[in-house]
């Protein structure tokens, strides 16, 4: 859980702080409007208060990034109301980068360290889920319809541009292109509101030079569009349709989480493009991390509580043991697979 500082507008309006962090694992929301529960307490694996730096936030994420090079799928996503700081955590700025560029930088660093034992290839694609349609953010707009397919290698989008990367400069160019093409708009809640779910996928192929075992895994990084109450955001017409699509897909995500938590036989992944794309990330094949982003302001108390309740549900979901993604194993001379 990461709590952002009060922003300039909230300070100018005399807004007060309703969300406070205690120790490294507890956040308390003051809600005087509730007679039953004027203070609500939540516990998570890690709490990042407003003064936390991007370095501090990423430090806890590093072990997950390294496991991608060991052949495991990893999914990291940020959830929270509009204007809660999700894009800053995931994308950051040019001078203060977030999880996405730092994660790719870490992949390059560790790959270089292992270059004597492993050959590594990394490619990246970037898409957005906008009004329940898939948009490729790395190519000019096209009328070609993109859709999600399921294969033995997991969920993928055929026809999506995939660009090889060998260094951080390559990644930053891709991030810049994708960010420029993403749908944004101003609302009463956020002057630069994301109107889509942004998904960046790094496909990583590693081959052991000694044993010739090859793994093909993926790192999926997601900046979800923010949930919003249309009465507060003040959106109309096109922005209203966007808000309704965002809220519907986030509701579908909530239903999937609830079904997983209850260990139901049927998990409604297909109810939205977002959840269908995340099926192999939420279904047990991946190591998954969620940042819940929270506004500290008293004016956003209800939205903060909703986000924290959702995160508490996610925390109680048991995804199972992640599976190593081995794409090929070495064979002996008689054609039989070598096992250890």
N, C-alpha and C positions, 0 to 999 in steps of 0.2 A: 504494500500500500504506500502510495506517495501523495503527500499533501503539499499543494503548491502554496506560495505566499499570496497574501492579498494583492490584487492588481491595482493599478493606478485609479481605475474607475471606482472600485470598491472603497478605496481609501478616500477619494474625493467625496463620495456619498456618505462617509462616516460609518461605513459598515464595520461590524465587530467580528472577532474571531469566535467561531462556534465549535471548531474541530481542533483538538489538541492531541499531541503525541506523548506517550508515556513509555519510558524504557525503549527497547528496540522492537517490541511486539504488540503494543497496545495503543489503540486510538479511541478517544472518547468524544462523542458528539453531544453538546449541550443543546437541549431542545425544550426550552421553557414552555412552549405551546402545548406540550403533552403533560397532562396531569399524572398519567399512569407511569410514564418513563421519561422524566425530564433530563436524565443523562443516560445515554446508550453507549455501551462498551463493546468493542470488537477486538479480537485478537487474530494476528496473522503471523506468518513466519518471519516477516521483516517489515518494519515501518520506517519510511524515509520522511522525516519532518521537512518543513519548508526550507530550512537552511542546507539541506543535503545537496551536494554537488553532483554533476553528471558522472564524474569519476567514481564517487561513492556508490551511486546507483548501479553503474556497470560492473563494479568489482564483484558484486554478488552474482552476476550473470555469467561471468567468465567460464566457470566449470561446465555450464551447459553448452557454450559455444565450442569448447574443446571436444566435447563428446560427438559433435557432428563429424569431426575428422576421424573418430573411432568407428563411424558407420551407423550412428543413430540419428533418426529424424528428431528435430527440435522445433518447437513452435513457441514463439514469444508474442504476446499481444497485450495491448493497453485498452482498458475499458473505463468508462466514466461519462459524466454528463458533458455536454458541449461547454468548452471553455475551461475544462478542468486541468489541462496541461498534457494531454495524451501525445499530441504531435511534438511538443518540446521534448518529452521523455524519449520518444521513438526516433524522431528526426534530429532534434536539436537545432543548432544554428551553425553557421560556417565557423565561428570562433569557439563554440561550445557544443560540439557534436553529441548526438544522442546515441541510443542503443544500436540503431541500424548501421551507421558508418563504423562505430566502434567494434561491432560484432564482425563485420567483414575484415576490418583491420587486424583483429585478433586471429581470424582464420588465416590470413596471409602470414602473420608472424609465426604461428605455430607450424604452418606448412613449411616455412623456410627452415625452422629448427629440425623438422623431420625429413628434410629433402634427401638425406643420405639413405634413408630406409624406405621412403614412400615417394611415389610420383603423385601429384595432386592437380586436378583440373577443376576450376570453379566457373560456373556460368550463372547469370542472373536474369530473372524476368520480373516485371513489375506490372501489376494490374489494379484496377479499382472495381468494386461492386457498386454501381450507381443505379438507383431505381430498379434493382433486380436485373441489371444487365452487366455483362463483363466487358470492361474496356481495357485494351492494351495501352499502357501509358508510355511505351517506348517507341511507338510508331505514330505517324499522322493518323487522325481520325479516319475510320473506315466503316463502310456499311456491312462488311463481312461479320456475320454473327458468330460470336465466340461462346462456347458452352463448356461445362465441366464434364469430364469423363472419368470413369473409374477403370483402373488397369491393375495388373499385378504389382506395379511399382507405386500404386497409390493414386490419389486424386490428381488430375492434371487438366490443363486447358490446351487442347490441340490448336496449333496455329499461333500460339502466343510467341512473340519475339523472345529469343534467348540469346543473350550477349555474353561472350567469354570475357572474364576479367582476370588480370594478373597482378594488379596493384591497387592501392587505395585511390589513385587518381582516376582509374577506370570506373570505380564504384561511385565516386563523387559526381562524375559526369552523368552517370545513369540516374543517380538520385536527383540531380538537378533537373534533368529532362522529365522524369516522372512527376516530380513535385510541381513543375510548371503546368503539366497537362492535367493535374488532378482538379476535381470540381470543388471550388470554394465559393462562399458567399457571406455577406454580412447579415447578422441577425441582432436582435436586442441583447442576446446572451453572449454573443461572440462576434467581434467585427471581422474575424477571418475564420469563419466556421467551415470545417470540412463537411462536404455534403456527400461523402462516399466512404466506404471502407477501403483503405489502402493495404495492398498485400504485396510484399516483396519476397521472392523465393530465390534462395541461392542453392543451386544443385552442386553437390560436391562429390567428385569421384576420386577415390584413393586406391592406389595399387601398391601392395607390399612388394618391393623389388626382390626380396629373397624368396617368399612363399608364393608370389603371384596372386594371392587372394585379393579380390577387388570388391570394394564397397561403394554403393551409390546412395547417398543420403541427401537430405535437404534441410535447410534452415529457413523456416517460414516466419517472417516478421510482419506483424499486423498492427496498423493504427486504425482502430475502429472509429467510425463516425460517432459523435456524441449523442447520447439520448437527450431528448429535449421535450419540454412541455410547451406546446404551441401557444398557449395563452401567455407564457412569459417571453418566448422568443419573438413573438409578433410577426411570424412568417405568414405570407399569403401566396396564393396562386402557385407558381412553380416551386417556390421555396417550401410551401406547405406540402406539396406532393412529395418533395424530397424528404421532409421531416417524417411524413407518414411511412415512407418506404424504410427509412432508417429505423424508426421505432418498431416497425413490423419485423424487420430482420433481427433486431436485438431481442425482441420478444421471442422469436424462434430460437435464438441462442439460449435464452433462459429456459425454454421448454426442453431443449436438448440436455442442458445441465441438470434439470430436475429429473428427467428420465434416467440419466446416468446415475444420479445420486440414489434414486429409488431402485436401481438395478432392474429396470423394466426390460422386457424382451424386445420390444420395438422402440427404437430411438428415432425420433422424427427429423433425421438429418436433411431430408429432401424438402422440408417446408420452406427453405430459403436458399438462395445461391450461397450466402455466407456460410451457413452450417453445412451444406453439402461439400463445399470446398474444404472445410475444416474436419471432415469426417475422419480422415486418417490421423489427424492431430489430436482429436478428442477421443478417438476410439480405442486407444491403448497402444498403438504402434510408436508413439512419439513421447519424448520428454517435453512437457508443456509447462510454461510459466506465464502467469497473468499479473500485470500491474493494474491495480485499481487506482485510478486517479481521482483525487477529491479536492474540491474547493473548500477553503476553510471558513468562508464568509457565512454569517448568520442568515443572509438572504437566500442562501442555497442549501439550507439545512435539510430540507426534505429530499432534495436530489442527492445530497451526500449520503443520507441514510439509505436511500434506495440502492445506490451504488455499492455501499458497504454490505448491505444484506445480500446482494447478488454475489459479491466476492466471498462472503461467508459460505454460501451454498457451493460455490466452485471449490472452496478449500476442502469440503467434505466429500468430494467426488474421488473415488478410487479408480484410476485409469488402468491399473495393472502395470506389468513390467514391460518397458520399451524393448522392441526387438531390433537386433542388429541387422542392417540392410545389406546383406551380402549378395552382390549381383553375379559373381562368378568365383568358383573355387579352383585351385590347381588340380590337375589330373595326373595320375601316374601313367607310365608308358603303355599299360594295357587298357587304358581308357577309364579306369575306375577312379572315382573321386577319392582324394586323399583326406583322411580325417585324423584329428588329433586325439 
